[in-house]
Amino acid sequence: MQKIKIYFDNTIFRAQKIGGISIVFCELLKRLNLYKNIELNMIANGSGCKNFLFDSIPDEVNFYKETKLPKFLLPFFPIFFRLPKGSIFHTSYTRYSFQRDIKRIITIHDLGYEHGIMRKGFKRSVHLFFKRIAIKYADGIICVSQNTYDDLYTFYGDILKDKSIKVIYNGLSEEYFLNNGKGEVIQCPYILYVGGRQLYKNFEKTVIAVSELKGYKLVVAGGGDVSKEHLQLLDKYLSSRYSIKNNLSTGELKQIYGNAFCLVYPSSYEGFGLPLLEAMASGCPVVCCDNSCIAEITNNAAILITAPEIPKIKEAIITLQNEDLRQKFIKKGEINAEKFSWENTVKDTILFYENIIST
């Protein structure tokens, strides 16, 4: 059987130290490596990589160097490498290729830029200009949720004709499901916040909401270094009632989820929202906003608030003080999380590759 030759680029691994998209591609590479009919290749731009996951990429992946670009320019340029005829180029972010005798695939993780939720001004315009090019020259497009699929047609419907487009949900590491017993005893209940702290994530509102509730600490996990402004915010509203956890292993993050009173995830927009499922699989109830893909991913297993407002966040947390209700959401969350696995993600992705090659 002739192997399917797949080429990825390292763009997302240079762009992120840790993040949802680099997790997706790391998991994809590790599991694709188990299939004998797949040949994995990486087009590496630049030397060295500070991404925490990059070293876990399988040794069997073949690396090819291309002309080095500055990190801030990398997402906007085509690949400077000619691929073998009939192979697949699957960009890890928004790079593209004009080569016609290969198949080009892009994964759309969200359309926050298009909604005007993320960056503004010149940077947003540049991102959208080159993202349109990447979508235009793609033969296949993977969307990580139905909501992302719908958004794709809303913003790019004019250039999607004759393209193969499929919804393939992200998966969840098996480690989050293992041994859901509690770890260390926590003296003071804590609310957990996981991930980035961009404006649309509503971190500031979470801090204020927790500050107005007696008896709770706030644990801030992941999302990179905390800015000076956010440290000042935490000191102002929570003083000694917060802690920051960074550079966590999956096991460490799972334990933090499992010991939390709840996860508060009041984002105004998500393409998928991996922490929602990580929390559910770890036995942690979830409070989040009813927008974008969130109801689709949580599937009635989270407390949904209509808007990321401080009183609504507080009310949802207080609701979970009913222990019977809290346990109900923990159970529903665990059942929901079991529907998502990287094995299913990879199997669906391989089928997509095979379909793309045959067309």
For each residue, the residues with C-beta under 8 A, 3 or more apart:
1: 37
2:
3: 36 37 38 39
4: 37 38 39 88 350 353 354 357
5: 39 41 83 84 86 87 88
6: 32 38 39 40 41 87 88 90 353
7: 41 42 43 64 81 83 87 88 89 90
8: 25 29 40 41 42 43 90 91 92
9: 42 43 45 79 89 91 92 93 95
10: 13 14 42 43 44 45 46 49 54 92
11: 14 15 45 74 75 91 92 93 94 95
12: 15 16 19 21 22 25 51 92 93
13: 10 16 22 25 49 51 53 54 92
14: 10 11 45 46 49 51 71 74
15: 11 12 22 71 74 75 93
16: 12 13 19 21 22 51
17: 50 51 52 224
18: 22 23 51 52 53 222 224 247
19: 12 16 22 23 196
20: 23 24 109 170 195 272 274
21: 12 16 24 25 92 93 109
22: 12 13 15 16 18 19 25 26 51 53 54 92
23: 18 19 20 26 27 53 274
24: 20 21 27 28 107 109 144 170
25: 8 12 13 21 22 28 29 92
26: 22 23 29 30 53 54 56 57
27: 23 24 30 31 171 173 342 345
28: 24 25 31 32 342 345 346 349
29: 8 25 26 32 33 40 57 58 61
30: 26 27 33 34 56 57 58
31: 27 28 34 342 343 345 346
32: 6 28 29 35 38 40 346 349 350
33: 29 30 38 40 58 60 61
34: 30 31
35: 32 38 346 350
36: 3
37: 1 3 4
38: 3 4 6 32 33 35 350
39: 3 4 5 6 62
40: 6 8 29 32 33 58 60 61 62
41: 5 6 7 8 61 62 63 64
42: 7 8 9 10 57 61 62 63 64
43: 7 8 9 10 64 66 79 81
44: 10 47 63 64 65 66
45: 9 10 11 14 65 66 67 68 69 74
46: 10 14 49 68 69 71 74
47: 44 68
48:
49: 10 13 14 46 54
50: 17
51: 12 13 14 16 17 18 22 54
52: 17 18 247
53: 13 18 22 23 26 56 57
54: 10 13 22 26 49 51 57
55:
56: 26 30 53
57: 26 29 30 42 53 54 61
58: 29 30 33 40 61
59:
60: 33 40
61: 29 33 40 41 42 57 58
62: 39 40 41 42
63: 41 42 44
64: 7 41 42 43 44 81
65: 44 45
66: 43 44 45 79 80 81
67: 45 80
68: 45 46 47
69: 45 46 73 74 77
70: 73 74
71: 14 15 46 74
72:
73: 69 70 76 77
74: 11 14 15 45 46 69 70 71 77 95
75: 11 15 93 94 95 127 130
76: 73 94 126 130
77: 69 73 74 80 95
78: 95 96 97 98
79: 9 43 66 83 89 95 96 97
80: 66 67 77
81: 7 43 64 66
82: 99
83: 5 7 79 87 89 97 99 102
84: 5 87 102
85: 101 102
86: 5 101 102 103 357
87: 5 6 7 83 84 102 103
88: 4 5 6 7 102 103 104 105 353 356 357
89: 7 9 79 83 97 99 102 103 104 105
90: 6 7 8 105 106 107
91: 8 9 11 94 95 96 104 105 106 107 134
92: 8 9 10 11 12 13 21 22 25 95
93: 9 11 12 15 21 75
94: 11 75 76 91 106 127 130 131 134
95: 9 11 74 75 77 78 79 91 92 134
96: 78 79 91 104 106 133 134 137 138
97: 78 79 83 89 102 104 137
98: 78 137
99: 82 83 89 102 104
100:
101: 85 86
102: 83 84 85 86 87 88 89 97 99
103: 86 87 88 89 139 140 356 357
104: 88 89 91 96 97 99 137 138 139 140
105: 88 89 90 91 138 139 140 141 142 352 353 356
106: 90 91 94 96 134 135 138 140 141 142
107: 24 90 91 141 142 143 144
108: 111 135 141 142 143 144 148 152 271
109: 20 21 24 144 148 271 272
110: 144 148 151 269 270 271 272 292
111: 108 114 115 148 151 152 154 155 271
112: 115 117 118 200 269 271
113: 116 117 118 119 124 127 128 131
114: 111 128 151 154 155
115: 111 112 118 151 269
116: 113 120 124
117: 112 113 200 268 269
118: 112 113 115 124 198 200
119: 113 123 124 127
120: 116 123 124
121: 124 125
122: 125 126
123: 119 120 126 127
124: 113 116 118 119 120 121 127 128
125: 121 122 128 129
126: 76 122 123 129 130
127: 75 94 113 119 123 124 130 131
128: 113 114 124 125 131 132
129: 125 126 132 133
130: 75 76 94 126 127 133 134
131: 94 113 127 128 134 135
132: 128 129 135 136 156 159
133: 96 129 130 136 137
134: 91 94 95 96 106 130 131 137 138
135: 106 108 131 132 138 141 152 156 159 160
136: 132 133 159
137: 96 97 98 104 133 134
138: 96 104 105 106 134 135 141 163
139: 103 104 105 163 164 356 359
140: 103 104 105 106 163 164 165 166 352 356
141: 105 106 107 108 135 138 152 160 163 164 165 166
142: 105 106 107 108 165 166 167 168 349 352
143: 107 108 146 148 149 152 165 166 167 168
144: 24 107 108 109 110 148 167 168 169 170 271 272
145: 148 149 167 169 271 272 293 296 297
146: 143 149 150 167 293 296
147: 150 151 271 292 293 296
148: 108 109 110 111 143 144 145 151 152 167 271 272 293
149: 143 145 146 152 153 165 167
150: 146 147 153 154
151: 110 111 114 115 147 148 154 155
152: 108 111 135 141 143 148 149 155 156 157 160 165
153: 149 150 156 157 160
154: 111 114 150 151 157
155: 111 114 151 152
156: 132 135 152 153 159 160
157: 152 153 154 160
158:
159: 132 135 136 156
160: 135 141 152 153 156 157 163 165
161:
162:
163: 138 139 140 141 160
164: 139 140 141 352 355 356 359
165: 140 141 142 143 149 152 160
166: 140 141 142 143 348 352
167: 142 143 144 145 146 148 149
168: 142 143 144 345 348 349 352
169: 144 145 272 297 340 344 345
170: 20 24 144 272 274 340 345
171: 27 340 341 342 343 344 345 346
172: 176 177 274 277 278 281 337 340 341 342
173: 27 176 250 342
174: 177 178 341
175: 178 250 251 254
176: 172 173 250 254 257 277 278 281 282 337
177: 172 174 180 281 334 337 338
178: 174 175
179:
180: 177 258 282 283 334
181: 258
182: 185 258 259
183: 255 258 259
184: 255 259
185: 182
186: 189 190 259
187:
188: 215 216 217
189: 186 215 216 217 261
190: 186 216 217 218 219 243 259 260 261
191: 206 210 213 216 217 218 219 260 261 262 263 264 317
192: 218 219 221 256 257 260 261 262 263 264 279 284
193: 203 206 218 219 220 221 263 264 265
194: 221 222 223 253 257 263 265 275 278 279
195: 20 201 221 222 223 265 275
196: 19 201 223 224
197: 201 203 223 226 227 230
198: 118 201
199: 202
200: 112 117 118 267 268 269
201: 195 196 197 198 266 267 268
202: 199 205 206 266 267 268 308
203: 193 197 206 207 220 230
204: 207 208 230 233
205: 202 208 209 266 308 309 310 313
206: 191 193 202 203 209 210 218 264 266 313
207: 203 204 210 211 218 233 234 237 238 242
208: 204 205 211 212 237 310
209: 205 206 212 213 264 310 313 314 317
210: 191 206 207 213 216 217 218 237 238 241 264 317
211: 207 208 237 238 241
212: 208 209 310 314
213: 191 209 210 216 314 317 318
214:
215: 188 189
216: 188 189 190 191 210 213 241 261 317
217: 188 189 190 191 210 238 241 242 243
218: 190 191 192 193 206 207 210 234 238 241 242 243
219: 190 191 192 193 242 243 244 245 256 260
220: 193 203 223 226 234 242 243 244 245
221: 192 193 194 195 244 245 246 248 253 256
222: 18 194 195 245 246 248 253 275
223: 194 195 196 197 220 226 246
224: 17 18 196 246
225: 246
226: 197 220 223 230 231 234 244
227: 197 230 231
228: 231 232
229: 232 233
230: 197 203 204 226 227 233 234
231: 226 227 228 234 235
232: 228 229 235 236
233: 204 207 229 230 236 237
234: 207 218 220 226 230 231 237 238 242
235: 231 232 238 239
236: 232 233 239
237: 207 208 210 211 233 234
238: 207 210 211 217 218 234 235 241 242
239: 235 236
240:
241: 210 211 216 217 218 238
242: 207 217 218 219 220 234 238
243: 190 217 218 219 220
244: 219 220 221 226
245: 219 220 221 222 248 252 256
246: 221 222 223 224 225
247: 18 52
248: 221 222 245 252 253 256
249: 252 253
250: 173 175 176 253 254
251: 175 254 255
252: 245 248 249 255 256
253: 194 221 222 248 249 250 256 257 278
254: 175 176 250 251 257 258 278 282
255: 183 184 251 252 258 259
256: 192 219 221 245 248 252 253 259 260
257: 176 192 194 253 254 260 263 278 279 282 283 284
258: 180 181 182 183 254 255 282 283 284
259: 182 183 184 186 190 255 256
260: 190 191 192 219 256 257 263 279 284
261: 189 190 191 192 216 285 317 320
262: 191 192 284 285 286 287 317 320 326
263: 191 192 193 194 257 260 275 276 279 284 285 286 287 288
264: 191 192 193 206 209 210 287 288 313 316 317
265: 193 194 195 273 275 276 279 286 287 288 289
266: 201 202 205 206 287 288 289 305 308 313
267: 200 201 202 270 273 288 289 291 294 308
268: 117 200 201 202 289 291 308
269: 110 112 115 117 200 291 292
270: 110 267 273 291 292 293 294 297
271: 108 109 110 111 112 144 145 147 148 292 293
272: 20 109 110 144 145 148 169 170 293 297
273: 265 267 270 276 277 288 293 294 297 298
274: 20 23 170 172 277 278
275: 194 195 222 263 265 278 279
276: 263 265 273 279 280 286 288 294 297 298 302
277: 172 176 273 274 280 281 297 336 337 340
278: 172 176 194 253 254 257 274 275 281 282
279: 192 194 257 260 263 265 275 276 282 284 285 286 333
280: 276 277 284 286 298 301 302 333 334 336 337
281: 172 176 177 277 278 333 334 337 338
282: 176 180 254 257 258 278 279
283: 180 257 258 330 333 334
284: 192 257 258 260 262 263 279 280 330 333
285: 261 262 263 279 302 303 320 326 329 330 333
286: 262 263 265 276 279 280 298 301 302 303 329 333
287: 262 263 264 265 266 302 303 305 313 316 317 320
288: 263 264 265 266 267 273 276 294 298 302 303 304 305
289: 265 266 267 268 294 304 305 306 307 308
290: 294 295 304 305 306
291: 267 268 269 270 294
292: 110 147 269 270 271
293: 145 146 147 148 270 271 272 273 296 297
294: 267 270 273 276 288 289 290 291 297 298 302 304
295: 290 298 299 300 304
296: 145 146 147 293 299
297: 145 169 270 272 273 276 277 293 294
298: 273 276 280 286 288 294 295 301 302 304 333 336
299: 295 296 336 339
300: 295 332 336
301: 280 286 298 329 332 333 335 336
302: 276 280 285 286 287 288 294 298 329 333
303: 285 286 287 288 316 319 320 329
304: 288 289 290 294 295 298
305: 266 287 288 289 290 308 309 312 313 315 316
306: 289 290 312
307: 289 312
308: 202 205 266 267 268 289 305 312 313
309: 205 305 312 313
310: 205 208 209 212 313 314
311: 314 315
312: 305 306 307 308 309 315 316
313: 205 206 209 264 266 287 305 308 309 310 316 317
314: 209 212 213 310 311 317 318
315: 305 311 312 318 319
316: 264 287 303 305 312 313 319 320
317: 191 209 210 213 216 261 262 264 287 313 314 320 321
318: 213 314 315 321
319: 303 315 316 322 325
320: 261 262 285 287 303 316 317 325 326 329
321: 317 318 326
322: 319 325 326
323: 326 327
324: 327 328
325: 319 320 322 328 329
326: 262 285 320 321 322 323 329 330
327: 323 324 330 331
328: 324 325 331 332
329: 285 286 301 302 303 320 325 326 332 333
330: 283 284 285 326 327 333 334
331: 327 328 334 335
332: 300 301 328 329 335 336
333: 279 280 281 283 284 285 286 298 301 302 329 330 336 337
334: 177 180 280 281 283 330 331 337 338
335: 301 331 332 338 339
336: 277 280 298 299 300 301 332 333 339
337: 172 176 177 277 280 281 333 334 340
338: 177 281 334 335 341
339: 299 335 336
340: 169 170 171 172 277 337 344
341: 171 172 174 338 344 345
342: 27 28 31 171 172 173 345 346
343: 31 171 346 347
344: 169 171 340 341 347 348
345: 27 28 31 168 169 170 171 341 342 348 349
346: 28 31 32 35 171 342 343 349 350
347: 343 344 350 351
348: 166 168 344 345 351 352
349: 28 32 142 168 345 346 352 353
350: 4 32 35 38 346 347 353 354
351: 347 348 354 355
352: 105 140 142 164 166 168 348 349 355 356
353: 4 6 88 105 349 350 356 357
354: 4 350 351 357 358
355: 164 351 352 358 359
356: 88 103 105 139 140 164 352 353 359
357: 4 86 88 103 353 354
358: 354 355
359: 139 164 355 356
